[in-house]
Amino acid sequence: MDEQRAWVYTTREDKEEENGERTRGERMVGEVTERMSATISAAIEPLIRKKIFNTEEEAIRVLTREYILRQISALRRKPGRLG
């Protein structure tokens, strides 16, 4: 993106902020968050129903932690990665 277009884009967002409107970036983040939330809820709902987790928050926390630990472990096994 050239400098002139970037400046116009920034100016337009600044004007929206002044008017109390959500910027394009904020709208996009909000839409993505809503879609992700719905997708995650749909995926985790059976786990909660089967009493594997008590709440959606607990499920997300535990599953995220396990995923990160597996990624770290996999990187450690590769030569030259994470010591």
PDB file of N, CA, C and O in Angstrom:
ATOM      1  N   MET A   1       0.858  -1.177   0.000  1.00  0.00           N
ATOM      2  CA  MET A   1       0.000   0.000   0.000  1.00  0.00           C
ATOM      3  C   MET A   1       0.900   1.234   0.000  1.00  0.00           C
ATOM      4  O   MET A   1       1.807   1.344   0.825  1.00  0.00           O
ATOM      5  N   ASP A   2       0.656   2.138  -0.901  1.00  0.00           N
ATOM      6  CA  ASP A   2       1.499   3.328  -0.943  1.00  0.00           C
ATOM      7  C   ASP A   2       1.123   4.291   0.192  1.00  0.00           C
ATOM      8  O   ASP A   2       0.077   4.156   0.826  1.00  0.00           O
ATOM      9  N   GLU A   3       2.007   5.261   0.425  1.00  0.00           N
ATOM     10  CA  GLU A   3       1.821   6.169   1.564  1.00  0.00           C
ATOM     11  C   GLU A   3       0.528   6.977   1.466  1.00  0.00           C
ATOM     12  O   GLU A   3      -0.139   7.201   2.476  1.00  0.00           O
ATOM     13  N   GLN A   4       0.172   7.412   0.270  1.00  0.00           N
ATOM     14  CA  GLN A   4      -1.031   8.235   0.112  1.00  0.00           C
ATOM     15  C   GLN A   4      -2.278   7.437   0.491  1.00  0.00           C
ATOM     16  O   GLN A   4      -3.142   7.951   1.202  1.00  0.00           O
ATOM     17  N   ARG A   5      -2.384   6.203   0.033  1.00  0.00           N
ATOM     18  CA  ARG A   5      -3.542   5.387   0.371  1.00  0.00           C
ATOM     19  C   ARG A   5      -3.580   5.097   1.866  1.00  0.00           C
ATOM     20  O   ARG A   5      -4.649   5.127   2.477  1.00  0.00           O
ATOM     21  N   ALA A   6      -2.427   4.818   2.455  1.00  0.00           N
ATOM     22  CA  ALA A   6      -2.374   4.562   3.889  1.00  0.00           C
ATOM     23  C   ALA A   6      -2.844   5.788   4.654  1.00  0.00           C
ATOM     24  O   ALA A   6      -3.564   5.660   5.644  1.00  0.00           O
ATOM     25  N   TRP A   7      -2.449   6.965   4.213  1.00  0.00           N
ATOM     26  CA  TRP A   7      -2.843   8.192   4.895  1.00  0.00           C
ATOM     27  C   TRP A   7      -4.350   8.389   4.803  1.00  0.00           C
ATOM     28  O   TRP A   7      -4.981   8.753   5.796  1.00  0.00           O
ATOM     29  N   VAL A   8      -4.943   8.155   3.630  1.00  0.00           N
ATOM     30  CA  VAL A   8      -6.386   8.320   3.448  1.00  0.00           C
ATOM     31  C   VAL A   8      -7.123   7.328   4.342  1.00  0.00           C
ATOM     32  O   VAL A   8      -8.102   7.681   4.999  1.00  0.00           O
ATOM     33  N   TYR A   9      -6.644   6.081   4.361  1.00  0.00           N
ATOM     34  CA  TYR A   9      -7.271   5.044   5.182  1.00  0.00           C
ATOM     35  C   TYR A   9      -7.227   5.441   6.657  1.00  0.00           C
ATOM     36  O   TYR A   9      -8.230   5.327   7.362  1.00  0.00           O
ATOM     37  N   THR A  10      -6.073   5.905   7.121  1.00  0.00           N
ATOM     38  CA  THR A  10      -5.939   6.320   8.510  1.00  0.00           C
ATOM     39  C   THR A  10      -6.845   7.511   8.807  1.00  0.00           C
ATOM     40  O   THR A  10      -7.495   7.553   9.852  1.00  0.00           O
ATOM     41  N   THR A  11      -6.889   8.468   7.901  1.00  0.00           N
ATOM     42  CA  THR A  11      -7.727   9.645   8.095  1.00  0.00           C
ATOM     43  C   THR A  11      -9.194   9.245   8.179  1.00  0.00           C
ATOM     44  O   THR A  11      -9.925   9.769   9.020  1.00  0.00           O
ATOM     45  N   ARG A  12      -9.638   8.328   7.328  1.00  0.00           N
ATOM     46  CA  ARG A  12     -11.025   7.881   7.352  1.00  0.00           C
ATOM     47  C   ARG A  12     -11.333   7.212   8.693  1.00  0.00           C
ATOM     48  O   ARG A  12     -12.387   7.454   9.282  1.00  0.00           O
ATOM     49  N   GLU A  13     -10.406   6.363   9.180  1.00  0.00           N
ATOM     50  CA  GLU A  13     -10.624   5.714  10.479  1.00  0.00           C
ATOM     51  C   GLU A  13     -10.646   6.745  11.603  1.00  0.00           C
ATOM     52  O   GLU A  13     -11.457   6.646  12.524  1.00  0.00           O
ATOM     53  N   ASP A  14      -9.754   7.735  11.527  1.00  0.00           N
ATOM     54  CA  ASP A  14      -9.749   8.775  12.553  1.00  0.00           C
ATOM     55  C   ASP A  14     -11.079   9.517  12.564  1.00  0.00           C
ATOM     56  O   ASP A  14     -11.609   9.823  13.632  1.00  0.00           O
ATOM     57  N   LYS A  15     -11.624   9.810  11.380  1.00  0.00           N
ATOM     58  CA  LYS A  15     -12.898  10.519  11.281  1.00  0.00           C
ATOM     59  C   LYS A  15     -14.022   9.673  11.880  1.00  0.00           C
ATOM     60  O   LYS A  15     -14.889  10.200  12.576  1.00  0.00           O
ATOM     61  N   GLU A  16     -14.010   8.340  11.609  1.00  0.00           N
ATOM     62  CA  GLU A  16     -15.033   7.468  12.179  1.00  0.00           C
ATOM     63  C   GLU A  16     -14.938   7.461  13.700  1.00  0.00           C
ATOM     64  O   GLU A  16     -15.956   7.473  14.393  1.00  0.00           O
ATOM     65  N   GLU A  17     -13.700   7.442  14.219  1.00  0.00           N
ATOM     66  CA  GLU A  17     -13.517   7.458  15.668  1.00  0.00           C
ATOM     67  C   GLU A  17     -14.057   8.744  16.271  1.00  0.00           C
ATOM     68  O   GLU A  17     -14.689   8.719  17.327  1.00  0.00           O
ATOM     69  N   GLU A  18     -13.812   9.872  15.606  1.00  0.00           N
ATOM     70  CA  GLU A  18     -14.307  11.155  16.101  1.00  0.00           C
ATOM     71  C   GLU A  18     -15.826  11.176  16.158  1.00  0.00           C
ATOM     72  O   GLU A  18     -16.405  11.786  17.057  1.00  0.00           O
ATOM     73  N   ASN A  19     -16.469  10.522  15.217  1.00  0.00           N
ATOM     74  CA  ASN A  19     -17.931  10.485  15.165  1.00  0.00           C
ATOM     75  C   ASN A  19     -18.504   9.416  16.093  1.00  0.00           C
ATOM     76  O   ASN A  19     -19.722   9.241  16.151  1.00  0.00           O
ATOM     77  N   GLY A  20     -17.658   8.711  16.808  1.00  0.00           N
ATOM     78  CA  GLY A  20     -18.126   7.678  17.719  1.00  0.00           C
ATOM     79  C   GLY A  20     -18.493   6.382  17.022  1.00  0.00           C
ATOM     80  O   GLY A  20     -19.122   5.513  17.625  1.00  0.00           O
ATOM     81  N   GLU A  21     -18.108   6.239  15.760  1.00  0.00           N
ATOM     82  CA  GLU A  21     -18.394   5.028  15.018  1.00  0.00           C
ATOM     83  C   GLU A  21     -17.230   4.043  15.172  1.00  0.00           C
ATOM     84  O   GLU A  21     -16.093   4.437  15.432  1.00  0.00           O
ATOM     85  N   ARG A  22     -17.540   2.767  15.006  1.00  0.00           N
ATOM     86  CA  ARG A  22     -16.483   1.767  15.031  1.00  0.00           C
ATOM     87  C   ARG A  22     -15.693   1.845  13.740  1.00  0.00           C
ATOM     88  O   ARG A  22     -16.271   2.030  12.669  1.00  0.00           O
ATOM     89  N   THR A  23     -14.380   1.706  13.828  1.00  0.00           N
ATOM     90  CA  THR A  23     -13.554   1.731  12.629  1.00  0.00           C
ATOM     91  C   THR A  23     -13.712   0.418  11.880  1.00  0.00           C
ATOM     92  O   THR A  23     -14.245  -0.553  12.417  1.00  0.00           O
ATOM     93  N   ARG A  24     -13.254   0.392  10.656  1.00  0.00           N
ATOM     94  CA  ARG A  24     -13.325  -0.813   9.826  1.00  0.00           C
ATOM     95  C   ARG A  24     -12.597  -1.961  10.511  1.00  0.00           C
ATOM     96  O   ARG A  24     -13.093  -3.088  10.541  1.00  0.00           O
ATOM     97  N   GLY A  25     -11.420  -1.675  11.062  1.00  0.00           N
ATOM     98  CA  GLY A  25     -10.654  -2.707  11.756  1.00  0.00           C
ATOM     99  C   GLY A  25     -11.401  -3.258  12.961  1.00  0.00           C
ATOM    100  O   GLY A  25     -11.405  -4.465  13.200  1.00  0.00           O
ATOM    101  N   GLU A  26     -12.027  -2.372  13.712  1.00  0.00           N
ATOM    102  CA  GLU A  26     -12.798  -2.815  14.879  1.00  0.00           C
ATOM    103  C   GLU A  26     -13.989  -3.668  14.456  1.00  0.00           C
ATOM    104  O   GLU A  26     -14.307  -4.661  15.110  1.00  0.00           O
ATOM    105  N   ARG A  27     -14.647  -3.282  13.362  1.00  0.00           N
ATOM    106  CA  ARG A  27     -15.779  -4.080  12.870  1.00  0.00           C
ATOM    107  C   ARG A  27     -15.321  -5.456  12.441  1.00  0.00           C
ATOM    108  O   ARG A  27     -15.982  -6.453  12.730  1.00  0.00           O
ATOM    109  N   MET A  28     -14.184  -5.518  11.747  1.00  0.00           N
ATOM    110  CA  MET A  28     -13.663  -6.803  11.273  1.00  0.00           C
ATOM    111  C   MET A  28     -13.299  -7.703  12.449  1.00  0.00           C
ATOM    112  O   MET A  28     -13.628  -8.889  12.449  1.00  0.00           O
ATOM    113  N   VAL A  29     -12.624  -7.148  13.446  1.00  0.00           N
ATOM    114  CA  VAL A  29     -12.251  -7.932  14.620  1.00  0.00           C
ATOM    115  C   VAL A  29     -13.497  -8.439  15.331  1.00  0.00           C
ATOM    116  O   VAL A  29     -13.541  -9.593  15.758  1.00  0.00           O
ATOM    117  N   GLY A  30     -14.502  -7.595  15.459  1.00  0.00           N
ATOM    118  CA  GLY A  30     -15.745  -7.997  16.107  1.00  0.00           C
ATOM    119  C   GLY A  30     -16.432  -9.132  15.374  1.00  0.00           C
ATOM    120  O   GLY A  30     -16.921 -10.075  15.996  1.00  0.00           O
ATOM    121  N   GLU A  31     -16.469  -9.042  14.044  1.00  0.00           N
ATOM    122  CA  GLU A  31     -17.111 -10.096  13.243  1.00  0.00           C
ATOM    123  C   GLU A  31     -16.350 -11.407  13.361  1.00  0.00           C
ATOM    124  O   GLU A  31     -16.960 -12.463  13.527  1.00  0.00           O
ATOM    125  N   VAL A  32     -15.039 -11.352  13.279  1.00  0.00           N
ATOM    126  CA  VAL A  32     -14.222 -12.565  13.381  1.00  0.00           C
ATOM    127  C   VAL A  32     -14.378 -13.185  14.761  1.00  0.00           C
ATOM    128  O   VAL A  32     -14.503 -14.404  14.887  1.00  0.00           O
ATOM    129  N   THR A  33     -14.372 -12.357  15.789  1.00  0.00           N
ATOM    130  CA  THR A  33     -14.521 -12.848  17.157  1.00  0.00           C
ATOM    131  C   THR A  33     -15.859 -13.554  17.342  1.00  0.00           C
ATOM    132  O   THR A  33     -15.923 -14.617  17.961  1.00  0.00           O
ATOM    133  N   GLU A  34     -16.922 -12.970  16.810  1.00  0.00           N
ATOM    134  CA  GLU A  34     -18.248 -13.591  16.920  1.00  0.00           C
ATOM    135  C   GLU A  34     -18.286 -14.940  16.219  1.00  0.00           C
ATOM    136  O   GLU A  34     -18.832 -15.905  16.754  1.00  0.00           O
ATOM    137  N   ARG A  35     -17.702 -15.011  15.010  1.00  0.00           N
ATOM    138  CA  ARG A  35     -17.689 -16.283  14.271  1.00  0.00           C
ATOM    139  C   ARG A  35     -16.849 -17.322  14.992  1.00  0.00           C
ATOM    140  O   ARG A  35     -17.246 -18.483  15.094  1.00  0.00           O
ATOM    141  N   MET A  36     -15.677 -16.907  15.498  1.00  0.00           N
ATOM    142  CA  MET A  36     -14.815 -17.847  16.219  1.00  0.00           C
ATOM    143  C   MET A  36     -15.504 -18.342  17.477  1.00  0.00           C
ATOM    144  O   MET A  36     -15.441 -19.529  17.799  1.00  0.00           O
ATOM    145  N   SER A  37     -16.152 -17.448  18.179  1.00  0.00           N
ATOM    146  CA  SER A  37     -16.843 -17.815  19.406  1.00  0.00           C
ATOM    147  C   SER A  37     -17.921 -18.850  19.135  1.00  0.00           C
ATOM    148  O   SER A  37     -18.058 -19.819  19.881  1.00  0.00           O
ATOM    149  N   ALA A  38     -18.681 -18.648  18.076  1.00  0.00           N
ATOM    150  CA  ALA A  38     -19.736 -19.595  17.726  1.00  0.00           C
ATOM    151  C   ALA A  38     -19.143 -20.951  17.346  1.00  0.00           C
ATOM    152  O   ALA A  38     -19.679 -21.993  17.722  1.00  0.00           O
ATOM    153  N   THR A  39     -18.046 -20.936  16.607  1.00  0.00           N
ATOM    154  CA  THR A  39     -17.398 -22.179  16.181  1.00  0.00           C
ATOM    155  C   THR A  39     -16.823 -22.922  17.377  1.00  0.00           C
ATOM    156  O   THR A  39     -16.993 -24.135  17.502  1.00  0.00           O
ATOM    157  N   ILE A  40     -16.148 -22.198  18.250  1.00  0.00           N
ATOM    158  CA  ILE A  40     -15.551 -22.811  19.438  1.00  0.00           C
ATOM    159  C   ILE A  40     -16.643 -23.366  20.346  1.00  0.00           C
ATOM    160  O   ILE A  40     -16.522 -24.480  20.858  1.00  0.00           O
ATOM    161  N   SER A  41     -17.692 -22.604  20.544  1.00  0.00           N
ATOM    162  CA  SER A  41     -18.797 -23.069  21.382  1.00  0.00           C
ATOM    163  C   SER A  41     -19.404 -24.356  20.844  1.00  0.00           C
ATOM    164  O   SER A  41     -19.710 -25.276  21.603  1.00  0.00           O
ATOM    165  N   ALA A  42     -19.574 -24.410  19.530  1.00  0.00           N
ATOM    166  CA  ALA A  42     -20.145 -25.610  18.911  1.00  0.00           C
ATOM    167  C   ALA A  42     -19.230 -26.816  19.078  1.00  0.00           C
ATOM    168  O   ALA A  42     -19.709 -27.935  19.263  1.00  0.00           O
ATOM    169  N   ALA A  43     -17.913 -26.599  19.016  1.00  0.00           N
ATOM    170  CA  ALA A  43     -16.961 -27.694  19.158  1.00  0.00           C
ATOM    171  C   ALA A  43     -16.843 -28.174  20.600  1.00  0.00           C
ATOM    172  O   ALA A  43     -16.642 -29.364  20.847  1.00  0.00           O
ATOM    173  N   ILE A  44     -16.967 -27.257  21.546  1.00  0.00           N
ATOM    174  CA  ILE A  44     -16.773 -27.588  22.962  1.00  0.00           C
ATOM    175  C   ILE A  44     -18.059 -28.076  23.623  1.00  0.00           C
ATOM    176  O   ILE A  44     -18.002 -28.785  24.628  1.00  0.00           O
ATOM    177  N   GLU A  45     -19.202 -27.713  23.083  1.00  0.00           N
ATOM    178  CA  GLU A  45     -20.489 -28.063  23.688  1.00  0.00           C
ATOM    179  C   GLU A  45     -20.633 -29.558  23.989  1.00  0.00           C
ATOM    180  O   GLU A  45     -21.098 -29.901  25.076  1.00  0.00           O
ATOM    181  N   PRO A  46     -20.257 -30.464  23.079  1.00  0.00           N
ATOM    182  CA  PRO A  46     -20.375 -31.899  23.402  1.00  0.00           C
ATOM    183  C   PRO A  46     -19.483 -32.322  24.578  1.00  0.00           C
ATOM    184  O   PRO A  46     -19.837 -33.225  25.336  1.00  0.00           O
ATOM    185  N   LEU A  47     -18.330 -31.664  24.724  1.00  0.00           N
ATOM    186  CA  LEU A  47     -17.433 -31.992  25.837  1.00  0.00           C
ATOM    187  C   LEU A  47     -18.043 -31.577  27.175  1.00  0.00           C
ATOM    188  O   LEU A  47     -17.873 -32.263  28.183  1.00  0.00           O
ATOM    189  N   ILE A  48     -18.740 -30.474  27.175  1.00  0.00           N
ATOM    190  CA  ILE A  48     -19.406 -30.000  28.389  1.00  0.00           C
ATOM    191  C   ILE A  48     -20.614 -30.897  28.685  1.00  0.00           C
ATOM    192  O   ILE A  48     -20.859 -31.259  29.835  1.00  0.00           O
ATOM    193  N   ARG A  49     -21.356 -31.246  27.646  1.00  0.00           N
ATOM    194  CA  ARG A  49     -22.522 -32.117  27.816  1.00  0.00           C
ATOM    195  C   ARG A  49     -22.124 -33.478  28.394  1.00  0.00           C
ATOM    196  O   ARG A  49     -22.854 -34.049  29.205  1.00  0.00           O
ATOM    197  N   LYS A  50     -20.963 -33.995  27.975  1.00  0.00           N
ATOM    198  CA  LYS A  50     -20.486 -35.293  28.472  1.00  0.00           C
ATOM    199  C   LYS A  50     -19.764 -35.171  29.816  1.00  0.00           C
ATOM    200  O   LYS A  50     -19.210 -36.146  30.324  1.00  0.00           O
ATOM    201  N   LYS A  51     -19.776 -33.960  30.384  1.00  0.00           N
ATOM    202  CA  LYS A  51     -19.183 -33.676  31.692  1.00  0.00           C
ATOM    203  C   LYS A  51     -17.663 -33.848  31.701  1.00  0.00           C
ATOM    204  O   LYS A  51     -17.076 -34.126  32.747  1.00  0.00           O
ATOM    205  N   ILE A  52     -17.024 -33.683  30.539  1.00  0.00           N
ATOM    206  CA  ILE A  52     -15.565 -33.713  30.475  1.00  0.00           C
ATOM    207  C   ILE A  52     -15.021 -32.408  31.055  1.00  0.00           C
ATOM    208  O   ILE A  52     -13.992 -32.394  31.731  1.00  0.00           O
ATOM    209  N   PHE A  53     -15.730 -31.314  30.776  1.00  0.00           N
ATOM    210  CA  PHE A  53     -15.411 -30.005  31.342  1.00  0.00           C
ATOM    211  C   PHE A  53     -16.681 -29.431  31.945  1.00  0.00           C
ATOM    212  O   PHE A  53     -17.788 -29.733  31.500  1.00  0.00           O
ATOM    213  N   ASN A  54     -16.506 -28.594  32.971  1.00  0.00           N
ATOM    214  CA  ASN A  54     -17.664 -27.976  33.620  1.00  0.00           C
ATOM    215  C   ASN A  54     -18.162 -26.739  32.889  1.00  0.00           C
ATOM    216  O   ASN A  54     -19.367 -26.495  32.813  1.00  0.00           O
ATOM    217  N   THR A  55     -17.228 -25.957  32.350  1.00  0.00           N
ATOM    218  CA  THR A  55     -17.609 -24.715  31.675  1.00  0.00           C
ATOM    219  C   THR A  55     -16.835 -24.571  30.377  1.00  0.00           C
ATOM    220  O   THR A  55     -15.828 -25.245  30.160  1.00  0.00           O
ATOM    221  N   GLU A  56     -17.314 -23.687  29.521  1.00  0.00           N
ATOM    222  CA  GLU A  56     -16.628 -23.392  28.267  1.00  0.00           C
ATOM    223  C   GLU A  56     -15.257 -22.780  28.553  1.00  0.00           C
ATOM    224  O   GLU A  56     -14.274 -23.104  27.886  1.00  0.00           O
ATOM    225  N   GLU A  57     -15.198 -21.910  29.532  1.00  0.00           N
ATOM    226  CA  GLU A  57     -13.931 -21.268  29.889  1.00  0.00           C
ATOM    227  C   GLU A  57     -12.900 -22.304  30.316  1.00  0.00           C
ATOM    228  O   GLU A  57     -11.744 -22.245  29.895  1.00  0.00           O
ATOM    229  N   GLU A  58     -13.315 -23.253  31.151  1.00  0.00           N
ATOM    230  CA  GLU A  58     -12.402 -24.304  31.601  1.00  0.00           C
ATOM    231  C   GLU A  58     -11.909 -25.124  30.413  1.00  0.00           C
ATOM    232  O   GLU A  58     -10.719 -25.428  30.325  1.00  0.00           O
ATOM    233  N   ALA A  59     -12.796 -25.479  29.514  1.00  0.00           N
ATOM    234  CA  ALA A  59     -12.428 -26.273  28.344  1.00  0.00           C
ATOM    235  C   ALA A  59     -11.404 -25.543  27.487  1.00  0.00           C
ATOM    236  O   ALA A  59     -10.404 -26.129  27.073  1.00  0.00           O
ATOM    237  N   ILE A  60     -11.649 -24.283  27.227  1.00  0.00           N
ATOM    238  CA  ILE A  60     -10.725 -23.493  26.406  1.00  0.00           C
ATOM    239  C   ILE A  60      -9.369 -23.382  27.091  1.00  0.00           C
ATOM    240  O   ILE A  60      -8.332 -23.536  26.446  1.00  0.00           O
ATOM    241  N   ARG A  61      -9.375 -23.119  28.382  1.00  0.00           N
ATOM    242  CA  ARG A  61      -8.129 -22.973  29.127  1.00  0.00           C
ATOM    243  C   ARG A  61      -7.314 -24.276  29.087  1.00  0.00           C
ATOM    244  O   ARG A  61      -6.122 -24.248  28.784  1.00  0.00           O
ATOM    245  N   VAL A  62      -7.945 -25.401  29.386  1.00  0.00           N
ATOM    246  CA  VAL A  62      -7.244 -26.691  29.436  1.00  0.00           C
ATOM    247  C   VAL A  62      -6.769 -27.107  28.039  1.00  0.00           C
ATOM    248  O   VAL A  62      -5.622 -27.521  27.870  1.00  0.00           O
ATOM    249  N   LEU A  63      -7.644 -26.997  27.047  1.00  0.00           N
ATOM    250  CA  LEU A  63      -7.274 -27.408  25.696  1.00  0.00           C
ATOM    251  C   LEU A  63      -6.167 -26.531  25.117  1.00  0.00           C
ATOM    252  O   LEU A  63      -5.284 -27.032  24.421  1.00  0.00           O
ATOM    253  N   THR A  64      -6.205 -25.245  25.393  1.00  0.00           N
ATOM    254  CA  THR A  64      -5.156 -24.338  24.922  1.00  0.00           C
ATOM    255  C   THR A  64      -3.830 -24.678  25.584  1.00  0.00           C
ATOM    256  O   THR A  64      -2.795 -24.728  24.918  1.00  0.00           O
ATOM    257  N   ARG A  65      -3.857 -24.910  26.882  1.00  0.00           N
ATOM    258  CA  ARG A  65      -2.630 -25.272  27.619  1.00  0.00           C
ATOM    259  C   ARG A  65      -2.017 -26.549  27.061  1.00  0.00           C
ATOM    260  O   ARG A  65      -0.810 -26.612  26.829  1.00  0.00           O
ATOM    261  N   GLU A  66      -2.846 -27.566  26.845  1.00  0.00           N
ATOM    262  CA  GLU A  66      -2.358 -28.840  26.314  1.00  0.00           C
ATOM    263  C   GLU A  66      -1.776 -28.667  24.912  1.00  0.00           C
ATOM    264  O   GLU A  66      -0.744 -29.253  24.584  1.00  0.00           O
ATOM    265  N   TYR A  67      -2.437 -27.869  24.098  1.00  0.00           N
ATOM    266  CA  TYR A  67      -1.945 -27.625  22.745  1.00  0.00           C
ATOM    267  C   TYR A  67      -0.569 -26.956  22.789  1.00  0.00           C
ATOM    268  O   TYR A  67       0.347 -27.367  22.077  1.00  0.00           O
ATOM    269  N   ILE A  68      -0.429 -25.946  23.609  1.00  0.00           N
ATOM    270  CA  ILE A  68       0.843 -25.232  23.709  1.00  0.00           C
ATOM    271  C   ILE A  68       1.944 -26.161  24.208  1.00  0.00           C
ATOM    272  O   ILE A  68       3.052 -26.149  23.672  1.00  0.00           O
ATOM    273  N   LEU A  69       1.654 -26.962  25.224  1.00  0.00           N
ATOM    274  CA  LEU A  69       2.654 -27.891  25.736  1.00  0.00           C
ATOM    275  C   LEU A  69       3.071 -28.912  24.684  1.00  0.00           C
ATOM    276  O   LEU A  69       4.248 -29.262  24.602  1.00  0.00           O
ATOM    277  N   ARG A  70       2.139 -29.388  23.889  1.00  0.00           N
ATOM    278  CA  ARG A  70       2.480 -30.331  22.809  1.00  0.00           C
ATOM    279  C   ARG A  70       3.351 -29.655  21.748  1.00  0.00           C
ATOM    280  O   ARG A  70       4.289 -30.264  21.232  1.00  0.00           O
ATOM    281  N   GLN A  71       3.044 -28.413  21.428  1.00  0.00           N
ATOM    282  CA  GLN A  71       3.850 -27.689  20.446  1.00  0.00           C
ATOM    283  C   GLN A  71       5.276 -27.484  20.956  1.00  0.00           C
ATOM    284  O   GLN A  71       6.233 -27.651  20.200  1.00  0.00           O
ATOM    285  N   ILE A  72       5.421 -27.128  22.219  1.00  0.00           N
ATOM    286  CA  ILE A  72       6.748 -26.948  22.810  1.00  0.00           C
ATOM    287  C   ILE A  72       7.503 -28.261  22.776  1.00  0.00           C
ATOM    288  O   ILE A  72       8.677 -28.289  22.407  1.00  0.00           O
ATOM    289  N   SER A  73       6.860 -29.335  23.149  1.00  0.00           N
ATOM    290  CA  SER A  73       7.483 -30.655  23.159  1.00  0.00           C
ATOM    291  C   SER A  73       7.936 -31.054  21.756  1.00  0.00           C
ATOM    292  O   SER A  73       9.043 -31.564  21.580  1.00  0.00           O
ATOM    293  N   ALA A  74       7.088 -30.824  20.766  1.00  0.00           N
ATOM    294  CA  ALA A  74       7.442 -31.161  19.383  1.00  0.00           C
ATOM    295  C   ALA A  74       8.633 -30.337  18.905  1.00  0.00           C
ATOM    296  O   ALA A  74       9.503 -30.862  18.210  1.00  0.00           O
ATOM    297  N   LEU A  75       8.688 -29.058  19.264  1.00  0.00           N
ATOM    298  CA  LEU A  75       9.804 -28.208  18.857  1.00  0.00           C
ATOM    299  C   LEU A  75      11.091 -28.615  19.550  1.00  0.00           C
ATOM    300  O   LEU A  75      12.165 -28.513  18.956  1.00  0.00           O
ATOM    301  N   ARG A  76      11.012 -29.065  20.773  1.00  0.00           N
ATOM    302  CA  ARG A  76      12.207 -29.505  21.500  1.00  0.00           C
ATOM    303  C   ARG A  76      12.827 -30.750  20.855  1.00  0.00           C
ATOM    304  O   ARG A  76      14.042 -30.941  20.913  1.00  0.00           O
ATOM    305  N   ARG A  77      11.998 -31.587  20.247  1.00  0.00           N
ATOM    306  CA  ARG A  77      12.508 -32.808  19.605  1.00  0.00           C
ATOM    307  C   ARG A  77      13.231 -32.514  18.313  1.00  0.00           C
ATOM    308  O   ARG A  77      14.045 -33.325  17.872  1.00  0.00           O
ATOM    309  N   LYS A  78      12.962 -31.382  17.691  1.00  0.00           N
ATOM    310  CA  LYS A  78      13.622 -31.015  16.439  1.00  0.00           C
ATOM    311  C   LYS A  78      14.983 -30.384  16.753  1.00  0.00           C
ATOM    312  O   LYS A  78      15.087 -29.507  17.611  1.00  0.00           O
ATOM    313  N   PRO A  79      16.015 -30.837  16.051  1.00  0.00           N
ATOM    314  CA  PRO A  79      17.367 -30.271  16.276  1.00  0.00           C
ATOM    315  C   PRO A  79      17.381 -28.755  16.038  1.00  0.00           C
ATOM    316  O   PRO A  79      16.823 -28.250  15.064  1.00  0.00           O
ATOM    317  N   GLY A  80      18.030 -28.062  16.952  1.00  0.00           N
ATOM    318  CA  GLY A  80      18.185 -26.613  16.796  1.00  0.00           C
ATOM    319  C   GLY A  80      16.980 -25.788  17.197  1.00  0.00           C
ATOM    320  O   GLY A  80      16.968 -24.576  16.982  1.00  0.00           O
ATOM    321  N   ARG A  81      15.967 -26.412  17.774  1.00  0.00           N
ATOM    322  CA  ARG A  81      14.764 -25.673  18.182  1.00  0.00           C
ATOM    323  C   ARG A  81      14.632 -25.682  19.693  1.00  0.00           C
ATOM    324  O   ARG A  81      14.763 -26.738  20.312  1.00  0.00           O
ATOM    325  N   LEU A  82      14.377 -24.544  20.298  1.00  0.00           N
ATOM    326  CA  LEU A  82      14.113 -24.396  21.729  1.00  0.00           C
ATOM    327  C   LEU A  82      15.085 -25.153  22.621  1.00  0.00           C
ATOM    328  O   LEU A  82      14.677 -25.748  23.618  1.00  0.00           O
ATOM    329  N   GLY A  83      16.317 -25.137  22.286  1.00  0.00           N
ATOM    330  CA  GLY A  83      17.391 -25.715  23.114  1.00  0.00           C
ATOM    331  C   GLY A  83      17.317 -27.155  23.186  1.00  0.00           C
ATOM    332  O   GLY A  83      18.148 -27.784  23.843  1.00  0.00           O
TER     333      GLY A  83
END
